[in-house]
């Protein structure tokens, strides 16, 4: 049984789903997306990337797996993950051999995301999430989280010689993160930008010797308790975006 339902009438064969798949689970044949038997991660990156809404995830378990749980915690409380907790994440991830881990935050992350915007705005403006980002950048209130970072203030990057090592490292990070009350989600937008202009982004990682494979926006999940005084219509709008 496959993991994806692909509507061939909607599919335009753009290849974005195949490019974003971490396990090379999708190919384009005869100008249409086709699922392969390559151990789908059920991360739904292909679903969020498809500009036509042609792909539906069919989870193998009733709850959609660990990635579904992570995406429920996509909004962060705006705080920083401490250096101590970052080191704990690093230690758990480096048990997967031949990986390098870096985190950007503060001004470095601000400059990095401006470069991401420059590249994405030039190359991928037709993507729905990029249109949403453009709208957010043109003017936003404190109730509207950044649609790319979702109030996360740190991005963790995994470099490795192969995708399998990166996936193993990310799984270790996810499990350790649950212990530390840290959540993260893989950023399709960042990886698209790096794919389009690798040289521009490698300057942020002068010590890297391997290829960037994954990028995770990380933070502590927000507890929605205190903002009950805010307009409920606006709050509902935020939840609808998740």
Order of alpha helices (4+ residues) and beta strands (2+ residues): beta-alpha-beta-beta-alpha-beta-alpha-alpha-beta-alpha-alpha-beta-alpha-beta-alpha-alpha-beta-alpha
